[in-house]
Amino acid sequence: MYRYGNMRLEIPPQVFHPGFFFSTRLLLRYISALSLQGQRFLELGAGSGLISIHAARKGAIVTATDINPVAVEFLHRNCDQNNVTPEIILSDLFANIPEQSFDIIAINPPYYKKQPQTMADHAWYCGENGEYFEQLFTKLEKYIHKNSTVLMVLSEECDTKMISEIAFRHRFYMQKKITKKSIWEYLYIYQITRVQ
């Protein structure tokens, strides 16, 4: 069990744990400062659901997704436990999400360059050549409008140059909004915008 504020979550070993790693909480804090009431909110790779549950409690219309069936099972449990009812979808990025525009998209991606071998690996590894990010930026345009806010948290340990080059190749620009030092590393929040 994990508590954050007045939220209570059950997190199995196969799912990324927001208590052990600061990236989820950093993204959550940034999102907490946004006006969420009535906003169409998508979390890609929701894991335990901490961010999605918070957004739903703040009045957002939430869609929470994950590629891992175990994560999706516990997303349902944790949302029930915290009395919120987001739409929950088992999906590899946008694969199973009907095309629509979201006002806010939150992404805590896998960013280590290695091919995932298990479902749990998808929380960590983006493929040898950043295939996760190729897939993300190939489809992202179909899920945003001109005023959408797309936020992604990354670490100094990942290949941010590769990621930004993939983004730019698909006509997206990554602007660093926050730099924060955790115990082990620097973390960054980027806002992703469409290049006009």
C-alpha positions as CSV (number, residue, x, y, z in Angstrom):
1,M,0.0,0.0,0.0
2,Y,1.1,3.5,-0.8
3,R,-0.3,6.8,0.5
4,Y,0.1,10.2,-1.1
5,G,-1.8,13.0,0.6
6,N,-5.3,11.6,1.0
7,M,-4.9,9.1,-1.8
8,R,-4.3,5.4,-1.1
9,L,-3.0,3.0,-3.7
10,E,-2.2,-0.6,-3.9
11,I,0.8,-1.2,-6.1
12,P,2.0,-4.7,-7.1
13,P,5.7,-5.5,-7.9
14,Q,5.0,-5.5,-11.7
15,V,4.0,-1.8,-11.7
16,F,6.1,1.3,-11.5
17,H,6.1,2.6,-7.9
18,P,5.7,6.4,-7.5
19,G,7.0,6.2,-3.9
20,F,10.4,4.8,-4.9
21,F,11.0,7.2,-7.8
22,F,10.5,11.0,-7.8
23,S,9.5,11.4,-11.5
24,T,5.8,10.7,-11.0
25,R,5.5,13.0,-8.0
26,L,7.4,15.8,-9.8
27,L,4.9,15.6,-12.7
28,L,2.0,15.4,-10.3
29,R,3.2,18.6,-8.5
30,Y,3.5,20.5,-11.8
31,I,0.0,19.3,-13.0
32,S,-1.4,20.3,-9.6
33,A,-0.8,23.9,-10.5
34,L,-2.9,23.7,-13.6
35,S,-6.6,24.4,-13.9
36,L,-8.0,20.9,-14.3
37,Q,-11.8,21.4,-13.8
38,G,-13.6,20.2,-16.9
39,Q,-10.4,19.5,-18.8
40,R,-10.1,16.4,-21.0
41,F,-7.0,14.8,-19.5
42,L,-5.0,11.8,-20.8
43,E,-2.3,10.0,-18.9
44,L,-0.2,7.7,-21.1
45,G,1.3,4.9,-19.0
46,A,-0.7,5.6,-15.9
47,G,0.8,2.8,-13.9
48,S,-0.7,2.9,-10.4
49,G,-2.9,5.8,-11.3
50,L,-1.6,8.4,-8.9
51,I,-1.7,11.3,-11.4
52,S,-5.0,10.2,-13.0
53,I,-6.7,9.9,-9.7
54,H,-5.5,13.3,-8.6
55,A,-6.7,14.9,-11.9
56,A,-10.1,13.2,-11.6
57,R,-10.5,14.5,-8.1
58,K,-9.7,18.0,-9.3
59,G,-12.6,17.8,-11.8
60,A,-10.8,16.6,-15.0
61,I,-12.4,14.2,-17.4
62,V,-9.7,11.6,-17.3
63,T,-8.6,8.8,-19.6
64,A,-5.9,6.6,-18.0
65,T,-4.0,4.0,-20.1
66,D,-1.2,1.5,-19.7
67,I,0.3,-1.3,-21.8
68,N,0.6,-3.6,-18.8
69,P,-2.6,-5.6,-17.9
70,V,-1.5,-5.8,-14.3
71,A,-1.3,-2.0,-14.1
72,V,-4.7,-1.8,-15.7
73,E,-6.2,-4.2,-13.2
74,F,-4.8,-2.2,-10.3
75,L,-5.8,1.1,-11.9
76,H,-9.4,-0.1,-11.6
77,R,-8.9,-1.1,-8.0
78,N,-7.1,2.2,-7.1
79,C,-9.7,4.3,-8.8
80,D,-12.5,2.5,-7.0
81,Q,-10.6,2.8,-3.7
82,N,-10.3,6.6,-4.2
83,N,-13.9,7.1,-5.5
84,V,-13.1,8.3,-9.0
85,T,-14.3,6.9,-12.3
86,P,-11.9,7.7,-15.2
87,E,-12.0,5.8,-18.4
88,I,-9.3,3.1,-18.2
89,I,-7.9,1.6,-21.4
90,L,-5.3,-1.2,-21.9
91,S,-3.3,0.3,-24.7
92,D,0.2,0.5,-26.2
93,L,0.4,4.3,-26.3
94,F,-2.4,5.5,-28.6
95,A,-3.2,2.1,-30.2
96,N,-6.6,1.5,-28.5
97,I,-7.5,5.1,-27.8
98,P,-10.2,6.4,-30.2
99,E,-9.0,9.6,-32.0
100,Q,-10.0,12.7,-30.0
101,S,-8.5,15.9,-28.8
102,F,-7.3,16.2,-25.2
103,D,-6.7,19.4,-23.4
104,I,-3.8,18.0,-21.2
105,I,-1.7,14.9,-21.9
106,A,0.7,13.7,-19.1
107,I,3.6,11.3,-19.9
108,N,6.1,9.7,-17.6
109,P,7.7,7.5,-20.3
110,P,10.2,4.7,-20.3
111,Y,13.5,6.2,-21.4
112,Y,16.3,3.7,-21.1
113,K,17.6,2.4,-24.4
114,K,17.0,-1.3,-24.3
115,Q,14.3,-3.6,-25.8
116,P,11.6,-4.5,-23.2
117,Q,11.4,-8.3,-22.6
118,T,8.5,-8.4,-20.2
119,M,5.4,-6.3,-19.5
120,A,7.1,-4.8,-16.4
121,D,10.0,-3.8,-18.7
122,H,7.8,-1.4,-20.6
123,A,7.9,1.0,-17.6
124,W,11.6,1.4,-18.1
125,Y,12.8,0.6,-21.6
126,C,12.0,2.6,-24.8
127,G,13.7,0.3,-27.3
128,E,17.2,0.3,-28.6
129,N,16.6,3.3,-30.9
130,G,13.8,5.0,-29.0
131,E,11.0,3.2,-30.7
132,Y,8.6,4.3,-27.9
133,F,9.2,7.9,-28.8
134,E,8.9,7.3,-32.5
135,Q,5.5,5.7,-31.9
136,L,4.5,8.6,-29.5
137,F,5.4,11.4,-31.8
138,T,4.0,9.7,-34.9
139,K,0.5,9.6,-33.4
140,L,0.4,12.6,-31.0
141,E,-0.9,15.1,-33.5
142,K,-4.2,13.2,-33.8
143,Y,-4.9,13.6,-30.1
144,I,-4.3,17.3,-29.5
145,H,-5.7,20.7,-30.5
146,K,-3.9,24.0,-30.9
147,N,-4.2,24.9,-27.2
148,S,-3.4,21.4,-25.8
149,T,-0.8,21.1,-23.0
150,V,1.5,18.1,-23.4
151,L,3.9,17.4,-20.5
152,M,6.6,14.8,-20.2
153,V,9.1,14.1,-17.4
154,L,12.6,12.9,-18.3
155,S,15.8,12.2,-16.5
156,E,19.4,13.3,-17.1
157,E,20.1,9.6,-17.5
158,C,18.2,9.3,-20.7
159,D,19.1,10.4,-24.2
160,T,17.3,13.7,-24.4
161,K,19.1,14.6,-27.6
162,M,17.7,11.5,-29.3
163,I,14.2,12.2,-27.9
164,S,14.2,15.8,-29.0
165,E,15.4,14.9,-32.5
166,I,12.6,12.3,-32.8
167,A,10.1,15.0,-31.7
168,F,11.4,17.6,-34.1
169,R,11.4,15.1,-37.0
170,H,7.6,14.8,-36.3
171,R,7.3,18.6,-36.1
172,F,7.2,18.8,-32.3
173,Y,9.4,21.1,-30.1
174,M,10.3,20.2,-26.5
175,Q,10.7,23.1,-24.1
176,K,12.2,22.5,-20.7
177,K,9.9,24.0,-18.0
178,I,11.3,22.6,-14.7
179,T,14.6,21.2,-13.6
180,K,14.7,19.4,-10.2
181,K,17.4,17.5,-8.4
182,S,16.3,14.3,-6.7
183,I,18.6,12.1,-4.6
184,W,20.1,10.3,-7.6
185,E,19.6,12.5,-10.6
186,Y,18.3,15.7,-12.2
187,L,14.7,15.4,-13.6
188,Y,13.1,17.7,-16.1
189,I,9.6,18.5,-17.2
190,Y,9.2,19.3,-20.8
191,Q,6.2,20.9,-22.5
192,I,5.7,19.6,-26.0
193,T,4.3,21.9,-28.7
194,R,3.6,21.5,-32.3
195,V,6.0,23.3,-34.6
196,Q,4.0,25.7,-36.8
